[in-house]
Every structure is written in structure tokens, then in C-alpha cells.
Amino acid sequence: MKGSKSRRNLSQALNYIVWTALTLITLFPIYWMFLVSARTRVELFDKPKLYQTSFYAENFIRPLFRDVYGRYLLNSLIISTGNTLLVVVLAVMATYALSRYRIPGDQNIFFWTITNRMAPPAAFMLPLFLLYSRFFRIGPWQLFDTHIGLILAYCVFNLPFAIWLLKGIVDGIPVDLDDAAMVDGASVFQIIWRVIVPLAAPGIAITALLSWIFAWNEFLFAATLTSVRARTITTGLSEFVTVVGTNWGEMAAMALIALTPALLFLWLVQRYIVVGLTFGAVRE
């Protein structure tokens, strides 16, 4: 018994050491980015140190409040949140239809939908750029360099992924609950809102989280389909690299600020992550 208990304690200690080391390795780039953001230009080219005794707040204040990066950050928040809301609403309705109704070729439709997520983003870049810059650039159909333009463009990738993720979750909800709600006089939209959404809340939360992060981190479409008004923070970070040099301090500061909303969103839905990823995975 003592030998078994000692081996178990040793195994737990090794697991603790390994996971602690992996955590430190993962967080070290963020820590180093903080050190860079807290230093002046002179300190950045001094001898590297793993600690910082002073804090140069100008790296945060100037780009965020005196430059255009505060607007870039707001654009990213609007576009990512708007895309997430649109994707979640459409994905819930689409997965309900694919799960509950007999649609000719529904399996082919589901597979064709997910193939859009498999395609490289560059395959859609040129067609979307031509559509946005020529066809949808007259009168009320302006989409180039607009929030709604990027929101719709991100649906090309986020919506198929959301449908694929929610399909198994909705399939795991018994159809008898739909029938019981219909007997009580509920419409299809009432069933979705009052039955499907509450039961699939963990899966919807993780779908919203992943869709939001994908939209927040996206660079290629944002750099191609925007110019000034709808420019996002990810494309704005590249502006710190100029022909005369790179402003490392301000770039690191804005990168930390750009990381904060994603961490906050992750903290808000963290209790749904494990449940959302495993819900519907095991079925009788």
C-alpha cells in the first residue's frame, strides 16, 4: 500500500511539474511582450533583462488615445461581436433544420457546408475583393471598408464551422421535447428559443467563443477588404513596422491591449468550454 501510494504521489508531482513548466513556457512570450511594452526605445536596445523596474506608460497612451489605434480596437470589437451574433443565430437555425427535417441530400449539404471551412482563405480573397470593390460599391450597397462588409466576409468561414460544431449538439437533444412543445402550441421559433437554445447553451457558448476569436484574430480579409474606416487592430499592428524601423514598445503595448478582450471573453464562458466540447459526443 505504501509503495502504491508513493508511486501515486510521485506521478502527481511529475504531472504538476510538467504542467507548470508547460504553463510557464506558454505564458513567457506574453510576459516578454509586457517587458517590451514597459521600456523606452533606449532600454529596448540595452542588455536584455528578465525584469523591469520602471514603466513607460507613453507606449500605451500615445497610440490608444492620441493616434488611430483606439478606433481600430473599437472596429475589431464591433466586427467580431457582430459576426459572432450573426453566425450563432444562423447556425442554430441551420442545425435545427438539418437535424429535425428530412431534406433531400441533407448529408451532402452538411458536407458541402464544411468544405468552405476547409478551403484556404486565399481562395476567397480575390473574388470577395472584386465583389466589394466593384459590384458592391455603388449607393447603399457599399461593402468595401465597412463593418458589415467584414462581418459578412467572416461568415464564409465561421458559419460552416459553427454549423459543424452545433450539429452534434442539436442531434443529442431528444425530438420528444419538440413534440411536447408543439402539443402545447409552440411554434418552430418558440421551440428553438425555449427548448433548443437553453439545452444547447454550453455548445452555443463555445461556438460563440471560437467564432469571436477567429474574427478577432483574422488578418488577411481585414487587410484586403478595408482601407481606413473599418481597419481592425490586427492590421493596425502592422503599421508599427515602417521603412525607418519598428516601434517595438508601442507594438507590444497595443498587442497586450488587443489580447485583453479575448481573455475577458474567455473568462466569461470558461465554465461552458468542457461541457460544450463534449456535449453530444457520446450518444446511446
C-alpha positions in Angstrom: 0.0 0.0 0.0 2.8 2.4 0.9 4.6 1.7 -2.4 1.4 2.2 -4.4 0.7 5.5 -2.5 4.3 6.7 -3.1 4.1 5.9 -6.8 0.8 7.8 -7.0 2.3 10.8 -5.2 5.3 10.7 -7.5 3.1 10.6 -10.5 1.0 13.6 -9.3 4.2 15.5 -8.5 5.6 14.8 -12.0 2.3 15.9 -13.6 2.3 19.1 -11.6 5.9 19.8 -12.6 5.2 19.1 -16.3 2.1 21.2 -16.4 3.7 24.0 -14.5 6.6 24.0 -17.0 4.2 24.0 -20.0 2.3 26.9 -18.4 5.4 28.9 -17.9 6.6 28.2 -21.5 3.2 29.3 -22.8 3.0 32.5 -20.7 6.6 33.6 -21.2 6.0 35.3 -24.6 3.2 37.3 -23.0 5.5 38.2 -20.1 8.3 39.2 -22.5 5.8 41.3 -24.5 4.9 43.1 -21.3 8.6 43.8 -20.6 9.0 45.3 -24.1 5.9 47.4 -23.7 7.1 48.9 -20.5 10.5 50.0 -21.8 11.7 53.1 -23.7 13.4 52.9 -27.0 16.8 53.3 -25.4 16.1 50.5 -22.9 14.9 48.1 -25.6 18.4 48.1 -27.2 20.2 47.8 -23.9 21.3 44.5 -22.4 18.2 42.1 -22.2 16.8 41.7 -18.7 14.1 39.4 -17.3 12.7 42.1 -15.0 11.6 45.7 -15.3 11.9 48.3 -12.5 10.2 51.2 -14.4 7.1 51.5 -16.6 6.9 53.7 -19.7 3.2 54.4 -19.9 3.6 56.5 -23.1 3.8 53.3 -25.1 0.1 52.7 -24.2 -1.2 56.2 -24.0 0.0 57.6 -27.3 -1.3 55.0 -29.8 -4.5 54.4 -27.9 -5.6 57.9 -27.1 -3.6 60.2 -29.4 -3.5 58.0 -32.5 -5.9 55.9 -34.5 -5.4 52.6 -32.7 -8.3 53.2 -30.3 -10.6 53.4 -33.3 -9.0 50.2 -34.7 -9.7 48.5 -31.4 -13.4 49.6 -31.5 -13.7 48.4 -35.1 -12.5 45.0 -34.1 -14.9 44.8 -31.2 -17.9 45.8 -33.4 -16.9 43.4 -36.3 -16.1 40.4 -34.0 -19.2 40.8 -31.9 -21.5 41.4 -34.9 -20.1 38.5 -36.7 -20.5 36.2 -33.7 -24.1 37.2 -33.1 -25.0 36.7 -36.8 -23.1 33.3 -37.0 -24.7 31.9 -33.8 -28.2 32.9 -34.9 -27.9 31.5 -38.4 -26.0 28.4 -37.2 -28.7 27.5 -34.6 -31.5 27.7 -37.2 -29.5 25.8 -39.8 -28.5 23.0 -37.5 -32.1 22.7 -36.2 -33.3 22.4 -39.8 -30.7 19.8 -40.7 -31.3 17.8 -37.5 -35.1 17.8 -37.4 -36.3 17.9 -41.0 -35.8 15.4 -43.8 -34.1 17.5 -46.5 -33.2 15.8 -49.8 -29.4 15.4 -49.8 -29.1 16.8 -46.3 -25.8 14.9 -45.7 -24.4 16.3 -48.9 -25.5 19.8 -47.9 -23.8 19.4 -44.5 -20.5 18.1 -46.1 -20.6 20.9 -48.7 -21.0 23.5 -46.0 -18.0 22.3 -44.0 -15.8 22.2 -47.2 -16.0 26.1 -47.2 -14.1 26.0 -43.9 -11.6 23.6 -45.3 -10.7 25.9 -48.2 -7.7 28.3 -47.7 -8.7 31.9 -47.2 -6.7 33.0 -50.2 -9.2 31.1 -52.4 -11.9 33.6 -51.4 -9.8 36.7 -51.2 -9.7 37.8 -54.9 -13.5 37.1 -55.6 -14.5 39.0 -52.5 -12.2 41.9 -53.2 -13.6 42.2 -56.8 -17.2 42.0 -55.5 -16.6 44.5 -52.7 -14.5 47.0 -54.7 -16.6 47.0 -58.0 -20.1 45.5 -57.6 -21.0 46.4 -54.1 -19.6 49.9 -54.1 -22.5 51.9 -55.5 -25.1 53.7 -53.4 -26.5 51.8 -50.5 -24.6 48.6 -51.4 -21.3 49.9 -50.1 -19.4 47.0 -48.5 -15.8 47.8 -49.1 -14.1 49.3 -46.0 -17.3 48.8 -43.8 -18.1 46.9 -40.7 -21.0 45.0 -42.3 -18.7 44.0 -45.2 -16.2 42.3 -42.9 -18.9 40.8 -40.8 -20.4 39.1 -43.9 -17.0 38.1 -45.2 -16.1 36.3 -41.9 -19.3 34.3 -42.2 -17.7 32.5 -45.1 -15.5 30.6 -42.6 -17.2 31.0 -39.2 -20.7 29.9 -40.2 -19.7 26.5 -41.6 -17.6 25.8 -38.5 -20.4 26.8 -36.2 -22.9 24.6 -38.1 -20.4 21.7 -37.9 -19.9 22.2 -34.2 -23.6 22.6 -33.3 -24.9 19.8 -35.4 -23.9 17.0 -33.0 -25.2 19.1 -30.1 -28.7 19.6 -31.5 -28.8 15.9 -32.6 -28.3 15.0 -29.0 -31.4 16.8 -27.9 -34.4 14.4 -27.9 -37.1 15.1 -30.5 -39.7 14.2 -28.0 -39.1 17.6 -26.4 -40.0 19.3 -29.7 -43.2 17.2 -29.9 -44.2 18.1 -26.4 -43.7 21.8 -27.1 -45.8 21.5 -30.3 -48.6 19.9 -28.4 -48.6 22.9 -26.1 -49.0 25.2 -29.1 -45.4 26.4 -29.6 -44.2 27.5 -33.0 -40.9 26.4 -34.6 -39.2 29.6 -33.5 -40.5 29.2 -29.9 -39.2 25.7 -29.8 -35.8 26.9 -30.9 -35.7 29.7 -28.4 -37.3 28.0 -25.4 -36.1 24.4 -25.9 -33.1 24.1 -28.2 -31.2 27.2 -27.0 -31.4 26.6 -23.3 -30.3 22.9 -23.7 -27.6 23.7 -26.2 -26.3 26.7 -24.2 -22.9 25.2 -23.4 -22.3 24.3 -27.1 -23.6 27.7 -28.2 -21.2 29.4 -25.8 -18.1 27.6 -27.1 -19.3 28.2 -30.6 -19.6 31.9 -29.9 -16.2 32.0 -28.2 -14.4 30.3 -31.1 -16.2 32.4 -33.7 -15.3 35.6 -31.9 -11.7 34.7 -31.6 -11.4 33.7 -35.2 -13.0 37.0 -36.3 -10.8 39.0 -33.8 -7.5 37.4 -35.0 -8.2 37.4 -38.7 -5.8 39.5 -40.8 -6.0 38.6 -44.5 -9.5 39.7 -45.2 -9.2 42.7 -42.9 -6.1 43.9 -44.8 -7.7 43.3 -48.2 -11.3 44.5 -47.7 -10.6 47.6 -45.6 -8.7 50.8 -46.1 -9.3 53.4 -43.3 -12.8 53.4 -41.8 -13.2 49.7 -40.8 -9.5 48.9 -40.3 -9.0 46.4 -37.4 -6.5 46.2 -34.7 -4.7 43.1 -36.2 -4.0 45.1 -39.4 -3.2 48.2 -37.4 -0.4 46.4 -35.6 1.5 46.0 -38.9 1.6 49.8 -39.2 4.3 49.9 -36.4 6.7 48.3 -38.9 7.9 51.2 -41.1 10.7 51.9 -43.6 12.7 53.7 -40.9 12.3 51.0 -38.3 9.9 49.2 -36.0 8.4 50.8 -32.9 8.6 47.7 -30.7 7.4 49.3 -27.5 4.1 50.6 -28.9 3.5 47.5 -30.9 3.9 45.3 -27.8 1.7 47.6 -25.8 -1.1 47.5 -28.4 -0.7 43.7 -28.7 -1.3 43.4 -25.0 -4.4 45.6 -25.2 -5.7 43.6 -28.1 -5.2 40.4 -26.1 -7.3 41.7 -23.2 -10.8 41.4 -24.7 -10.2 37.9 -25.9 -9.0 36.9 -22.4 -12.1 38.6 -20.9 -14.4 36.8 -23.3 -12.7 33.5 -22.5 -13.1 34.1 -18.8 -16.8 34.8 -19.2 -17.5 31.5 -21.0 -14.8 29.3 -19.4 -17.3 27.2 -17.4 -19.0 26.2 -20.7 -15.9 25.1 -22.6 -15.5 21.5 -21.4 -19.3 20.9 -21.5 -19.7 22.5 -24.8 -16.9 20.5 -26.5 -18.1 17.1 -25.1 -21.9 17.7 -25.3 -23.4 15.3 -27.9 -20.1 13.5 -28.4 -21.3 10.3 -26.6 -24.7 9.1 -27.7 -26.5 5.9 -26.9 
